[in-house]
Amino acid sequence: MTARPRRAVFADRDGTIIEDLQYVADPADVSLIAGSVEALRRLRGMGFALVTVTNQSGIGRGLYTLGDYERVAAEVDRQLAEAGVVMDGTYFCPDAPGGDPETTCRKPSPVMYTVAANDLDLDAARSYFVGDKRSDVLPAKVFGGTGILLRTGHGTREEKGVGSEFRVVDDLAAAAGLIERLETR
C-alpha cells in the first residue's frame, strides 16, 4: 500500500516570505519578512510540505539573468536554513506577462503547482495557496485547495479583487494561525 500524498503550503516568495523590492536581483537585497520564519516553522510542525512558487518576470523582461535569480534564491534558502527552515521545493517561472496563457508557467497557471505536486508527491486539493497577489491564490480554485491572500507586499491593493472564496489575513504568521484553526475543526 502506498502512502497518501502529503499536503502542502504553496507560498509565494516576494511579498510573502521576503520583502518585495521589485525585481530582486542582488542577494544583498534579500530581507525576510518579520514573522515569516516562525510561520514556516509552525506550518512544518503541522506536517505540511513547504513549497515556494514564484513568478520571476524580471528574467523574461531582461531586467536580470537566470544567474541573478539563482544567487537570490540561494540567499533566501541560506537565510531560511540559518533560521532552521528548509523548503521542500522552490519553483519559479521566468515568463514575462502577456505570454500564451495555454503554455506559460506564470501564475495563476497551474503548471508550477502540478510539477511540484508530481515531484514531491503532494495532494494539491488538500493544500493551501498563500501569497500577496490574486495570482498566488487563484490556483486554489483549480485544485480545490484553500487560497489565503496576505496583506503584505501587494496584498492591500489586491484584496478588493479577490472573491469571497478566499481568506484574507495580514501576513504569513496570521496565515499559519488561520491554517491551524482550520485544521483543528
C-alpha positions as CSV (number, residue, x, y, z in Angstrom):
1,M,0.0,0.0,0.0
2,T,1.4,3.4,-1.0
3,A,1.4,6.3,1.4
4,R,-1.1,9.1,0.9
5,P,0.3,12.2,-0.8
6,R,1.4,14.9,1.6
7,R,-0.4,18.2,2.0
8,A,1.5,21.4,1.3
9,V,1.5,25.1,1.8
10,F,2.4,26.7,-1.6
11,A,3.8,30.1,-0.7
12,D,4.8,32.9,-2.9
13,R,8.3,34.4,-2.3
14,D,8.4,38.1,-2.9
15,G,6.0,40.0,-0.6
16,T,5.2,36.8,1.3
17,I,8.4,35.3,2.6
18,I,10.8,38.1,1.7
19,E,10.3,41.8,1.3
20,D,9.1,42.7,-2.2
21,L,11.7,45.2,-3.5
22,Q,10.5,44.9,-7.2
23,Y,12.8,42.7,-9.2
24,V,15.2,41.5,-6.6
25,A,18.4,40.7,-8.5
26,D,21.0,41.2,-5.8
27,P,21.4,38.7,-2.9
28,A,22.3,41.7,-0.6
29,D,18.7,42.9,-1.0
30,V,17.1,39.7,0.5
31,S,15.3,40.5,3.7
32,L,12.9,38.0,5.3
33,I,9.6,39.5,6.3
34,A,9.2,39.7,10.1
35,G,7.4,36.6,11.3
36,S,7.8,34.6,8.2
37,V,10.4,32.2,9.6
38,E,8.3,31.4,12.7
39,A,5.2,30.9,10.4
40,L,7.1,28.5,8.2
41,R,8.3,26.6,11.3
42,R,4.7,26.4,12.6
43,L,3.4,25.1,9.3
44,R,6.2,22.5,9.1
45,G,5.2,21.5,12.7
46,M,1.7,20.9,11.5
47,G,3.1,18.4,9.0
48,F,2.9,20.4,5.8
49,A,5.4,20.3,3.0
50,L,6.7,23.8,2.3
51,V,6.9,24.9,-1.3
52,T,7.9,28.2,-2.8
53,V,6.2,29.1,-6.1
54,T,7.3,32.4,-7.6
55,N,6.9,34.4,-10.8
56,Q,10.2,35.9,-11.8
57,S,9.2,38.0,-14.8
58,G,12.4,40.1,-14.4
59,I,14.2,37.3,-16.3
60,G,11.7,37.4,-19.2
61,R,11.7,41.2,-19.2
62,G,15.5,41.2,-19.4
63,L,15.9,43.0,-16.1
64,Y,18.1,40.3,-14.5
65,T,19.6,37.0,-15.5
66,L,18.8,33.4,-14.6
67,G,22.1,33.5,-12.7
68,D,21.0,36.6,-10.7
69,Y,17.8,34.7,-9.8
70,E,19.7,31.7,-8.7
71,R,22.0,33.7,-6.5
72,V,19.0,35.4,-4.8
73,A,17.2,32.1,-4.4
74,A,20.3,30.6,-2.8
75,E,20.4,33.6,-0.4
76,V,16.8,33.1,0.5
77,D,17.5,29.4,1.2
78,R,20.6,30.3,3.2
79,Q,18.7,32.8,5.4
80,L,15.8,30.4,6.0
81,A,18.2,27.4,6.7
82,E,20.2,29.6,9.1
83,A,16.8,30.2,10.9
84,G,16.0,26.4,10.9
85,V,13.7,26.3,7.9
86,V,14.3,24.2,4.8
87,M,11.8,24.4,2.0
88,D,10.8,21.1,0.3
89,G,11.0,22.7,-3.1
90,T,11.2,26.0,-5.0
91,Y,9.6,26.5,-8.4
92,F,9.9,29.6,-10.5
93,C,8.6,30.9,-13.8
94,P,10.8,33.3,-15.8
95,D,8.0,34.3,-18.3
96,A,7.1,37.9,-18.7
97,P,3.4,38.9,-18.7
98,G,1.5,38.6,-21.9
99,G,2.6,35.2,-23.0
100,D,0.3,32.5,-24.3
101,P,-2.0,31.5,-21.5
102,E,-2.0,27.9,-22.8
103,T,1.7,27.4,-22.4
104,T,3.0,29.8,-19.7
105,C,4.0,28.7,-16.3
106,R,3.3,32.1,-15.0
107,K,0.9,32.1,-12.0
108,P,-2.0,31.7,-11.8
109,S,-1.3,28.9,-14.3
110,P,-1.4,25.5,-12.6
111,V,1.9,24.4,-14.3
112,M,4.4,25.0,-11.4
113,Y,1.9,23.6,-8.8
114,T,1.4,20.4,-10.9
115,V,5.1,19.9,-11.4
116,A,5.7,20.4,-7.6
117,A,2.9,18.1,-6.7
118,N,4.3,15.4,-9.0
119,D,7.9,15.9,-7.9
120,L,7.2,16.0,-4.2
121,D,4.1,13.6,-4.1
122,L,1.8,16.3,-2.9
123,D,-2.0,16.5,-2.7
124,A,-2.8,19.9,-4.1
125,A,-6.5,19.5,-3.5
126,R,-5.9,19.4,0.2
127,S,-3.3,22.1,0.3
128,Y,-3.1,25.8,0.9
129,F,-2.1,28.5,-1.6
130,V,-0.7,31.6,0.1
131,G,0.6,34.9,-1.3
132,D,0.2,38.6,-1.6
133,K,-1.3,38.6,-5.1
134,R,-4.5,37.3,-6.6
135,S,-2.5,35.2,-8.9
136,D,-1.0,33.4,-5.9
137,V,-4.4,32.3,-4.5
138,L,-6.3,31.6,-7.7
139,P,-4.7,28.2,-8.2
140,A,-6.7,27.1,-5.2
141,K,-9.8,27.2,-7.3
142,V,-8.2,25.0,-10.0
143,F,-7.0,22.4,-7.5
144,G,-9.8,22.6,-4.9
145,G,-7.4,23.8,-2.1
146,T,-7.7,26.9,0.1
147,G,-6.4,30.3,-1.0
148,I,-5.2,32.8,1.5
149,L,-4.3,36.3,0.4
150,L,-1.8,38.2,2.6
151,R,-1.9,42.0,3.1
152,T,1.9,42.1,2.9
153,G,3.6,43.1,-0.4
154,H,0.9,43.9,-2.9
155,G,-1.9,42.4,-0.8
156,T,-3.6,45.5,0.4
157,R,-4.1,46.6,-3.2
158,E,-5.1,43.1,-4.4
159,E,-7.6,42.5,-1.5
160,K,-10.5,44.1,-3.3
161,G,-10.0,41.9,-6.3
162,V,-10.3,38.5,-4.6
163,G,-13.6,36.7,-4.2
164,S,-15.2,35.7,-1.0
165,E,-14.0,32.1,-1.6
166,F,-10.5,33.3,-0.5
167,R,-9.4,34.1,3.1
168,V,-7.5,37.4,3.7
169,V,-5.1,37.9,6.6
170,D,-2.3,40.3,7.5
171,D,0.8,38.2,6.9
172,L,2.3,34.8,6.8
173,A,2.2,34.5,10.6
174,A,-1.6,35.2,10.5
175,A,-2.0,32.7,7.7
176,A,-0.3,30.0,9.8
177,G,-2.7,30.8,12.7
178,L,-5.6,30.6,10.3
179,I,-4.4,27.3,8.9
180,E,-4.0,25.9,12.4
181,R,-7.6,26.9,13.3
182,L,-9.0,25.4,10.0
183,E,-7.1,22.2,10.6
184,T,-8.4,21.7,14.2
185,R,-12.1,22.0,13.1
